[in-house]
Amino acid sequence: MPNSKGNRARNGRLRLRAFQVLLLALLLVIWHVLTSPTLLPPIYFAEANQAAFFFGEPVEVFARLWRWFASGEIYEHLWVTLVETLLAFLIGTVSGVVIGLWLALSPTASAVLDPYIKAVNAMPRVILAPIFFVWFGLGIASKVALGVTLVFFIVFFNVYQGVREVSPVVLANARMLGASPRQLLRHVYVPSAMSWVFASLHNSVGLAFVGAVVGEYLGSAKGVGYLIHQAEGFFDMNTVVAGILLLTAFALLLDWAVGLAERRLMVWQPRSIETERT
């Protein structure tokens, strides 16, 4: 019985992957047909080449990607975007954890700072980009600062809520056993907060990536966002779409890496099936 269930699950996953690949292939074919004047006459646009101008041609887009990697031109820009993303993610996560723990365990400080935190969180962070450019220039620092403002609040509110959700019974039992404030922080509050932090890892790294790319697009000399901005200035839609596809693949790779790290770091957490059995 276990083997048959495992085979059914594996076959189901393979079937799902096959449908996903077929859908991708179908979308590429539709894209190619709609932007190729020799295969389909213009339907919406007045001229035959207008669809290719606005949406790019898949053959040219993948040719651009090939030239980027074959010449090695893209690696420096990818490296800059990766460094900006990782720095924003790490700084935003650490600062969010520290300040979230502090305010969750300090009701007075939390009450004093609450309106200011809500005001800053309600502010569209993109409008801070010009200020960061003035403060830090067009280098990596301004992109990291923008990414930190996006990541910080996700982590902060998760940590804050995680600490507030600690069971009073657990706290009472720990205090009854003689746990000091430091031991409560280490063995009760931090593990509870970390569960919430790990639950937000995917959103956090995604927002760090968004902050880096948006910052590059608004003002930079390197990075994939910079390449897209330059291509847009020349109305080179093939390069713009190539950059977007590259960023999409890069984001999926980051999401996979975060998922792998989450499974390794959260190995102590019981799975849903195990929880149901108990």
C-alpha positions as CSV (number, residue, x, y, z in Angstrom):
1,M,0.0,0.0,0.0
2,P,2.7,2.6,0.8
3,N,4.4,1.9,-2.5
4,S,1.2,2.3,-4.5
5,K,0.5,5.6,-2.7
6,G,4.0,6.8,-3.4
7,N,3.7,5.9,-7.1
8,R,0.4,7.7,-7.4
9,A,1.8,10.8,-5.8
10,R,4.9,10.7,-8.1
11,N,2.7,10.2,-11.2
12,G,0.6,13.1,-10.1
13,R,3.6,15.3,-9.8
14,L,4.9,14.3,-13.2
15,R,1.5,14.9,-14.7
16,L,1.4,18.4,-13.1
17,R,4.9,19.2,-14.5
18,A,3.9,18.0,-17.9
19,F,0.8,20.3,-17.9
20,Q,2.9,23.2,-16.8
21,V,5.5,22.6,-19.6
22,L,2.7,22.3,-22.2
23,L,1.1,25.5,-21.0
24,L,4.5,27.3,-21.3
25,A,5.0,25.9,-24.8
26,L,1.5,27.0,-25.8
27,L,2.1,30.6,-24.5
28,L,5.4,30.8,-26.5
29,V,3.7,29.6,-29.6
30,I,0.8,32.1,-29.2
31,W,3.4,34.9,-28.6
32,H,5.4,33.9,-31.7
33,V,2.3,33.7,-33.9
34,L,0.8,37.0,-32.8
35,T,4.1,38.9,-33.2
36,S,5.1,37.4,-36.6
37,P,3.6,39.3,-39.6
38,T,4.4,36.4,-41.9
39,L,2.2,34.0,-39.9
40,L,-0.7,36.1,-39.0
41,P,-2.1,39.3,-40.6
42,P,-2.4,42.3,-38.3
43,I,-5.6,42.1,-36.3
44,Y,-5.5,45.0,-33.8
45,F,-2.6,47.0,-35.1
46,A,-2.6,48.9,-38.3
47,E,0.9,47.8,-39.4
48,A,2.2,44.3,-39.5
49,N,5.3,45.0,-37.4
50,Q,3.5,46.9,-34.6
51,A,2.8,43.8,-32.5
52,A,6.5,42.9,-32.5
53,F,7.4,46.5,-31.6
54,F,5.1,46.5,-28.5
55,F,5.6,42.9,-27.3
56,G,8.9,41.8,-28.8
57,E,9.6,38.7,-30.8
58,P,10.4,35.5,-28.9
59,V,13.2,34.5,-31.3
60,E,14.9,37.8,-30.9
61,V,14.3,37.8,-27.1
62,F,16.0,34.5,-26.7
63,A,18.8,35.5,-29.1
64,R,19.4,38.5,-26.8
65,L,19.6,36.2,-23.8
66,W,22.0,34.0,-25.6
67,R,24.3,36.9,-26.6
68,W,24.3,38.2,-23.0
69,F,25.5,34.9,-21.6
70,A,27.8,34.0,-24.5
71,S,29.6,37.3,-24.2
72,G,29.6,37.3,-20.4
73,E,28.1,40.8,-20.4
74,I,25.3,39.9,-18.1
75,Y,27.2,38.3,-15.3
76,E,28.4,41.6,-13.8
77,H,24.9,43.0,-13.8
78,L,23.4,39.8,-12.3
79,W,26.1,39.9,-9.6
80,V,25.3,43.5,-8.7
81,T,21.5,42.7,-8.4
82,L,22.2,39.6,-6.3
83,V,24.5,41.5,-3.9
84,E,21.9,44.2,-3.5
85,T,19.2,41.7,-2.9
86,L,21.1,39.7,-0.3
87,L,22.3,42.7,1.6
88,A,18.8,44.2,1.7
89,F,17.4,40.9,2.8
90,L,20.0,40.3,5.6
91,I,19.9,43.8,6.9
92,G,16.2,44.1,6.8
93,T,15.7,40.7,8.4
94,V,18.1,41.3,11.3
95,S,16.9,44.8,12.0
96,G,13.3,43.6,11.9
97,V,14.0,40.7,14.3
98,V,15.9,42.9,16.8
99,I,13.4,45.8,16.8
100,G,10.4,43.5,16.7
101,L,11.6,41.6,19.8
102,W,12.4,44.9,21.6
103,L,9.1,46.5,21.0
104,A,7.1,43.3,21.7
105,L,8.8,42.9,25.0
106,S,8.7,46.6,25.9
107,P,5.1,47.8,26.0
108,T,6.0,51.4,26.9
109,A,8.4,51.8,23.9
110,S,5.8,50.1,21.7
111,A,3.1,52.5,22.7
112,V,5.3,55.5,22.1
113,L,6.6,54.4,18.7
114,D,3.3,52.8,17.4
115,P,2.0,55.9,15.5
116,Y,5.3,56.5,13.9
117,I,5.8,52.9,12.8
118,K,2.3,52.9,11.3
119,A,2.9,56.2,9.5
120,V,6.2,55.0,7.9
121,N,4.7,51.6,7.0
122,A,1.8,53.4,5.2
123,M,4.2,55.4,3.2
124,P,4.9,54.1,-0.4
125,R,8.5,53.2,-0.1
126,V,9.3,53.9,-3.8
127,I,9.1,57.7,-3.0
128,L,12.1,57.2,-0.7
129,A,14.3,56.2,-3.7
130,P,15.2,59.8,-4.7
131,I,16.1,60.6,-1.1
132,F,18.3,57.5,-0.9
133,F,20.0,58.5,-4.2
134,V,20.8,61.9,-2.7
135,W,22.1,60.4,0.5
136,F,24.0,57.4,-0.8
137,G,24.5,58.1,-4.5
138,L,23.7,55.8,-7.5
139,G,25.8,52.8,-6.2
140,I,24.7,49.7,-4.3
141,A,24.0,51.5,-1.0
142,S,20.9,53.3,-2.3
143,K,19.4,50.1,-3.7
144,V,20.1,48.2,-0.4
145,A,18.5,51.0,1.6
146,L,15.3,50.9,-0.5
147,G,15.2,47.1,-0.2
148,V,15.7,47.3,3.6
149,T,12.6,49.5,3.9
150,L,10.6,46.9,2.1
151,V,11.9,43.9,4.0
152,F,12.0,45.4,7.5
153,F,8.3,45.9,8.0
154,I,7.4,42.4,6.8
155,V,9.9,40.8,9.3
156,F,9.1,43.3,12.1
157,F,5.4,42.7,12.2
158,N,5.8,38.9,12.0
159,V,8.3,39.0,14.9
160,Y,6.1,41.3,16.9
161,Q,3.0,39.1,16.3
162,G,5.0,36.0,17.0
163,V,6.1,37.2,20.4
164,R,2.6,38.4,21.3
165,E,1.2,35.0,20.4
166,V,3.3,33.1,22.9
167,S,1.1,31.0,25.1
168,P,0.6,32.4,28.6
169,V,0.6,28.9,29.9
170,V,4.1,28.3,28.4
171,L,5.4,31.5,30.0
172,A,3.9,30.7,33.4
173,N,5.4,27.2,33.3
174,A,8.8,28.6,32.4
175,R,8.7,31.2,35.1
176,M,7.6,28.6,37.6
177,L,10.6,26.5,36.7
178,G,12.8,29.5,37.5
179,A,13.6,30.7,34.0
180,S,15.4,34.1,33.9
181,P,14.4,36.9,31.5
182,R,17.4,35.9,29.3
183,Q,16.3,32.3,29.3
184,L,12.7,33.3,28.4
185,L,14.1,35.3,25.5
186,R,16.3,32.5,24.2
187,H,14.0,29.5,24.8
188,V,10.5,30.9,24.5
189,Y,10.3,34.2,22.7
190,V,12.9,33.8,20.0
191,P,11.7,30.3,18.8
192,S,8.2,31.6,18.6
193,A,9.3,34.6,16.6
194,M,11.5,32.6,14.3
195,S,8.5,30.4,13.2
196,W,6.8,33.6,12.0
197,V,10.0,34.9,10.4
198,F,10.5,31.7,8.4
199,A,6.9,31.9,7.3
200,S,7.7,35.3,5.8
201,L,11.0,34.4,4.1
202,H,9.6,34.1,0.6
203,N,7.9,37.5,0.8
204,S,11.0,39.1,2.4
205,V,13.4,37.9,-0.3
206,G,11.0,38.8,-3.0
207,L,10.6,42.4,-1.7
208,A,14.4,42.7,-1.3
209,F,14.7,41.7,-5.0
210,V,12.0,44.2,-6.0
211,G,13.7,47.0,-4.1
212,A,17.0,46.2,-5.8
213,V,15.5,46.1,-9.3
214,V,13.3,49.2,-8.8
215,G,16.3,51.1,-7.5
216,E,18.4,50.1,-10.5
217,Y,15.6,51.1,-12.8
218,L,15.2,54.5,-11.3
219,G,18.9,55.3,-11.2
220,S,22.0,53.1,-11.5
221,A,25.0,52.3,-13.6
222,K,24.8,48.5,-13.2
223,G,22.3,45.8,-12.7
224,V,19.6,44.1,-14.6
225,G,17.1,46.9,-13.9
226,Y,19.6,49.3,-15.4
227,L,19.8,47.2,-18.6
228,I,16.0,47.3,-18.9
229,H,15.9,51.0,-18.3
230,Q,18.6,51.6,-21.0
231,A,16.7,49.4,-23.5
232,E,13.5,51.2,-22.8
233,G,15.1,54.5,-23.7
234,F,16.0,53.1,-27.1
235,F,12.5,51.5,-27.6
236,D,14.3,48.1,-27.7
237,M,11.4,45.9,-26.6
238,N,13.3,42.6,-27.3
239,T,15.9,43.6,-24.7
240,V,13.3,44.8,-22.3
241,V,11.4,41.5,-22.5
242,A,14.7,39.6,-22.3
243,G,15.5,41.4,-19.1
244,I,12.1,40.8,-17.6
245,L,12.4,37.0,-18.4
246,L,15.8,37.0,-16.8
247,L,14.6,38.7,-13.7
248,T,11.7,36.2,-13.5
249,A,14.0,33.2,-13.7
250,F,16.3,34.9,-11.1
251,A,13.4,35.5,-8.8
252,L,12.3,31.8,-9.1
253,L,15.8,30.7,-8.3
254,L,15.9,32.8,-5.2
255,D,12.5,31.5,-4.2
256,W,13.7,27.9,-4.6
257,A,16.9,28.7,-2.5
258,V,14.7,30.2,0.2
259,G,12.4,27.2,0.2
260,L,15.4,24.9,0.5
261,A,16.9,26.9,3.4
262,E,13.5,27.0,5.1
263,R,13.2,23.2,4.9
264,R,16.7,22.8,6.4
265,L,16.2,25.3,9.1
266,M,12.7,24.3,10.1
267,V,13.5,20.6,10.3
268,W,12.4,20.6,13.9
269,Q,8.9,21.7,13.1
270,P,6.4,18.8,12.7
271,R,4.8,18.3,9.3
272,S,1.1,18.7,8.9
273,I,0.6,15.0,8.4
274,E,2.5,14.2,11.5
275,T,0.5,16.8,13.4
276,E,-2.7,15.3,12.2
277,R,-1.7,11.8,13.3
278,T,-0.8,13.0,16.8
